[in-house]
Amino acid sequence: MKQFHLIIEGDVVGVGYRSWMVREAERLNIVGWVKNRQDKTVEAVVQGEEESVKKIIELCKKGPDVAWVERVEVTEKPIEKDLFLFEVVY
């Protein structure tokens, strides 16, 4: 199991990025959360099997069709045992 904290920069707010990420995370059996930030970036925590987590990080570099991702900052974090699903947080 691995956990990563992501900051996604670009044209990623108001384009369905969060709901797209929820669908992709569920498809890959990843838990964690995603949210919009005040600075118009998207922040997420992804946790799961290493291969699945690597896959979603690569997918986040493109995002949904209407998004334009400039950069994804990735930081490894300790596993959290109290994460059970992937959700949008506000």
PyMOL CGO cylinders between C-alpha atoms (Angstrom):
from pymol import cmd
from pymol.cgo import CYLINDER

trace = [
    CYLINDER, 0.00, 0.00, 0.00, 1.09, 3.54, -0.81, 0.3, 1, 1, 1, 1, 1, 1,
    CYLINDER, 1.09, 3.54, -0.81, -0.31, 7.00, -0.16, 0.3, 1, 1, 1, 1, 1, 1,
    CYLINDER, -0.31, 7.00, -0.16, 0.43, 10.20, -2.03, 0.3, 1, 1, 1, 1, 1, 1,
    CYLINDER, 0.43, 10.20, -2.03, -0.65, 13.79, -1.63, 0.3, 1, 1, 1, 1, 1, 1,
    CYLINDER, -0.65, 13.79, -1.63, -1.27, 15.58, -4.96, 0.3, 1, 1, 1, 1, 1, 1,
    CYLINDER, -1.27, 15.58, -4.96, -1.56, 19.22, -5.95, 0.3, 1, 1, 1, 1, 1, 1,
    CYLINDER, -1.56, 19.22, -5.95, -2.86, 19.55, -9.51, 0.3, 1, 1, 1, 1, 1, 1,
    CYLINDER, -2.86, 19.55, -9.51, -2.26, 22.87, -11.27, 0.3, 1, 1, 1, 1, 1, 1,
    CYLINDER, -2.26, 22.87, -11.27, -3.67, 24.23, -14.52, 0.3, 1, 1, 1, 1, 1, 1,
    CYLINDER, -3.67, 24.23, -14.52, -7.23, 24.74, -15.74, 0.3, 1, 1, 1, 1, 1, 1,
    CYLINDER, -7.23, 24.74, -15.74, -8.65, 22.15, -13.34, 0.3, 1, 1, 1, 1, 1, 1,
    CYLINDER, -8.65, 22.15, -13.34, -11.42, 23.93, -11.40, 0.3, 1, 1, 1, 1, 1, 1,
    CYLINDER, -11.42, 23.93, -11.40, -14.92, 24.11, -12.87, 0.3, 1, 1, 1, 1, 1, 1,
    CYLINDER, -14.92, 24.11, -12.87, -14.26, 21.43, -15.49, 0.3, 1, 1, 1, 1, 1, 1,
    CYLINDER, -14.26, 21.43, -15.49, -15.46, 18.30, -13.66, 0.3, 1, 1, 1, 1, 1, 1,
    CYLINDER, -15.46, 18.30, -13.66, -12.01, 17.28, -12.44, 0.3, 1, 1, 1, 1, 1, 1,
    CYLINDER, -12.01, 17.28, -12.44, -13.20, 16.16, -8.98, 0.3, 1, 1, 1, 1, 1, 1,
    CYLINDER, -13.20, 16.16, -8.98, -16.07, 13.98, -10.23, 0.3, 1, 1, 1, 1, 1, 1,
    CYLINDER, -16.07, 13.98, -10.23, -13.78, 12.51, -12.91, 0.3, 1, 1, 1, 1, 1, 1,
    CYLINDER, -13.78, 12.51, -12.91, -11.22, 11.69, -10.24, 0.3, 1, 1, 1, 1, 1, 1,
    CYLINDER, -11.22, 11.69, -10.24, -13.84, 9.99, -8.04, 0.3, 1, 1, 1, 1, 1, 1,
    CYLINDER, -13.84, 9.99, -8.04, -14.82, 7.73, -10.96, 0.3, 1, 1, 1, 1, 1, 1,
    CYLINDER, -14.82, 7.73, -10.96, -11.19, 6.86, -11.75, 0.3, 1, 1, 1, 1, 1, 1,
    CYLINDER, -11.19, 6.86, -11.75, -10.33, 6.21, -8.10, 0.3, 1, 1, 1, 1, 1, 1,
    CYLINDER, -10.33, 6.21, -8.10, -13.32, 3.91, -7.65, 0.3, 1, 1, 1, 1, 1, 1,
    CYLINDER, -13.32, 3.91, -7.65, -12.41, 2.04, -10.85, 0.3, 1, 1, 1, 1, 1, 1,
    CYLINDER, -12.41, 2.04, -10.85, -8.86, 1.52, -9.51, 0.3, 1, 1, 1, 1, 1, 1,
    CYLINDER, -8.86, 1.52, -9.51, -9.92, 0.65, -5.92, 0.3, 1, 1, 1, 1, 1, 1,
    CYLINDER, -9.92, 0.65, -5.92, -8.24, 3.74, -4.49, 0.3, 1, 1, 1, 1, 1, 1,
    CYLINDER, -8.24, 3.74, -4.49, -9.34, 5.46, -1.29, 0.3, 1, 1, 1, 1, 1, 1,
    CYLINDER, -9.34, 5.46, -1.29, -8.80, 9.07, -0.26, 0.3, 1, 1, 1, 1, 1, 1,
    CYLINDER, -8.80, 9.07, -0.26, -10.28, 12.41, -1.19, 0.3, 1, 1, 1, 1, 1, 1,
    CYLINDER, -10.28, 12.41, -1.19, -10.19, 15.31, -3.64, 0.3, 1, 1, 1, 1, 1, 1,
    CYLINDER, -10.19, 15.31, -3.64, -11.07, 19.00, -3.27, 0.3, 1, 1, 1, 1, 1, 1,
    CYLINDER, -11.07, 19.00, -3.27, -10.80, 22.37, -4.96, 0.3, 1, 1, 1, 1, 1, 1,
    CYLINDER, -10.80, 22.37, -4.96, -8.52, 24.87, -3.27, 0.3, 1, 1, 1, 1, 1, 1,
    CYLINDER, -8.52, 24.87, -3.27, -8.87, 28.65, -2.99, 0.3, 1, 1, 1, 1, 1, 1,
    CYLINDER, -8.87, 28.65, -2.99, -5.88, 29.13, -5.32, 0.3, 1, 1, 1, 1, 1, 1,
    CYLINDER, -5.88, 29.13, -5.32, -7.74, 27.34, -8.18, 0.3, 1, 1, 1, 1, 1, 1,
    CYLINDER, -7.74, 27.34, -8.18, -5.73, 24.13, -7.87, 0.3, 1, 1, 1, 1, 1, 1,
    CYLINDER, -5.73, 24.13, -7.87, -7.06, 20.67, -7.00, 0.3, 1, 1, 1, 1, 1, 1,
    CYLINDER, -7.06, 20.67, -7.00, -5.71, 18.81, -3.96, 0.3, 1, 1, 1, 1, 1, 1,
    CYLINDER, -5.71, 18.81, -3.96, -6.06, 15.07, -3.45, 0.3, 1, 1, 1, 1, 1, 1,
    CYLINDER, -6.06, 15.07, -3.45, -4.91, 12.17, -1.31, 0.3, 1, 1, 1, 1, 1, 1,
    CYLINDER, -4.91, 12.17, -1.31, -4.75, 8.80, -3.07, 0.3, 1, 1, 1, 1, 1, 1,
    CYLINDER, -4.75, 8.80, -3.07, -4.10, 5.53, -1.25, 0.3, 1, 1, 1, 1, 1, 1,
    CYLINDER, -4.10, 5.53, -1.25, -4.09, 1.96, -2.49, 0.3, 1, 1, 1, 1, 1, 1,
    CYLINDER, -4.09, 1.96, -2.49, -2.01, -0.74, -4.08, 0.3, 1, 1, 1, 1, 1, 1,
    CYLINDER, -2.01, -0.74, -4.08, 1.19, 0.70, -5.54, 0.3, 1, 1, 1, 1, 1, 1,
    CYLINDER, 1.19, 0.70, -5.54, 0.36, -0.06, -9.19, 0.3, 1, 1, 1, 1, 1, 1,
    CYLINDER, 0.36, -0.06, -9.19, -3.12, 1.48, -8.90, 0.3, 1, 1, 1, 1, 1, 1,
    CYLINDER, -3.12, 1.48, -8.90, -1.80, 4.59, -7.19, 0.3, 1, 1, 1, 1, 1, 1,
    CYLINDER, -1.80, 4.59, -7.19, 0.87, 5.04, -9.87, 0.3, 1, 1, 1, 1, 1, 1,
    CYLINDER, 0.87, 5.04, -9.87, -1.83, 4.67, -12.54, 0.3, 1, 1, 1, 1, 1, 1,
    CYLINDER, -1.83, 4.67, -12.54, -4.09, 7.35, -11.06, 0.3, 1, 1, 1, 1, 1, 1,
    CYLINDER, -4.09, 7.35, -11.06, -1.15, 9.73, -10.70, 0.3, 1, 1, 1, 1, 1, 1,
    CYLINDER, -1.15, 9.73, -10.70, -0.44, 9.30, -14.42, 0.3, 1, 1, 1, 1, 1, 1,
    CYLINDER, -0.44, 9.30, -14.42, -4.13, 9.81, -15.23, 0.3, 1, 1, 1, 1, 1, 1,
    CYLINDER, -4.13, 9.81, -15.23, -4.17, 12.99, -13.12, 0.3, 1, 1, 1, 1, 1, 1,
    CYLINDER, -4.17, 12.99, -13.12, -1.45, 14.44, -15.33, 0.3, 1, 1, 1, 1, 1, 1,
    CYLINDER, -1.45, 14.44, -15.33, -4.05, 14.54, -18.14, 0.3, 1, 1, 1, 1, 1, 1,
    CYLINDER, -4.05, 14.54, -18.14, -7.36, 14.74, -16.26, 0.3, 1, 1, 1, 1, 1, 1,
    CYLINDER, -7.36, 14.74, -16.26, -10.76, 14.79, -17.97, 0.3, 1, 1, 1, 1, 1, 1,
    CYLINDER, -10.76, 14.79, -17.97, -10.97, 15.90, -21.61, 0.3, 1, 1, 1, 1, 1, 1,
    CYLINDER, -10.97, 15.90, -21.61, -11.98, 19.49, -20.79, 0.3, 1, 1, 1, 1, 1, 1,
    CYLINDER, -11.98, 19.49, -20.79, -9.19, 20.04, -18.24, 0.3, 1, 1, 1, 1, 1, 1,
    CYLINDER, -9.19, 20.04, -18.24, -5.72, 21.36, -18.95, 0.3, 1, 1, 1, 1, 1, 1,
    CYLINDER, -5.72, 21.36, -18.95, -3.15, 20.09, -16.44, 0.3, 1, 1, 1, 1, 1, 1,
    CYLINDER, -3.15, 20.09, -16.44, 0.04, 22.09, -16.21, 0.3, 1, 1, 1, 1, 1, 1,
    CYLINDER, 0.04, 22.09, -16.21, 1.72, 20.26, -13.33, 0.3, 1, 1, 1, 1, 1, 1,
    CYLINDER, 1.72, 20.26, -13.33, 1.10, 17.61, -10.67, 0.3, 1, 1, 1, 1, 1, 1,
    CYLINDER, 1.10, 17.61, -10.67, 3.09, 17.88, -7.44, 0.3, 1, 1, 1, 1, 1, 1,
    CYLINDER, 3.09, 17.88, -7.44, 3.37, 14.45, -5.80, 0.3, 1, 1, 1, 1, 1, 1,
    CYLINDER, 3.37, 14.45, -5.80, 4.47, 13.83, -2.19, 0.3, 1, 1, 1, 1, 1, 1,
    CYLINDER, 4.47, 13.83, -2.19, 4.51, 10.40, -0.54, 0.3, 1, 1, 1, 1, 1, 1,
    CYLINDER, 4.51, 10.40, -0.54, 2.74, 10.27, 2.84, 0.3, 1, 1, 1, 1, 1, 1,
    CYLINDER, 2.74, 10.27, 2.84, 2.22, 7.62, 5.55, 0.3, 1, 1, 1, 1, 1, 1,
    CYLINDER, 2.22, 7.62, 5.55, -0.71, 5.23, 5.12, 0.3, 1, 1, 1, 1, 1, 1,
    CYLINDER, -0.71, 5.23, 5.12, -3.94, 6.23, 6.91, 0.3, 1, 1, 1, 1, 1, 1,
    CYLINDER, -3.94, 6.23, 6.91, -5.93, 3.30, 8.24, 0.3, 1, 1, 1, 1, 1, 1,
    CYLINDER, -5.93, 3.30, 8.24, -9.19, 5.28, 8.53, 0.3, 1, 1, 1, 1, 1, 1,
    CYLINDER, -9.19, 5.28, 8.53, -9.69, 5.85, 4.77, 0.3, 1, 1, 1, 1, 1, 1,
    CYLINDER, -9.69, 5.85, 4.77, -12.41, 3.57, 3.36, 0.3, 1, 1, 1, 1, 1, 1,
    CYLINDER, -12.41, 3.57, 3.36, -13.65, 5.29, 0.19, 0.3, 1, 1, 1, 1, 1, 1,
    CYLINDER, -13.65, 5.29, 0.19, -12.77, 8.04, -2.26, 0.3, 1, 1, 1, 1, 1, 1,
    CYLINDER, -12.77, 8.04, -2.26, -14.80, 11.21, -1.89, 0.3, 1, 1, 1, 1, 1, 1,
    CYLINDER, -14.80, 11.21, -1.89, -15.04, 14.88, -2.69, 0.3, 1, 1, 1, 1, 1, 1,
    CYLINDER, -15.04, 14.88, -2.69, -14.42, 17.07, 0.36, 0.3, 1, 1, 1, 1, 1, 1,
    CYLINDER, -14.42, 17.07, 0.36, -15.31, 20.74, 0.70, 0.3, 1, 1, 1, 1, 1, 1,
]
cmd.load_cgo(trace, "trace")
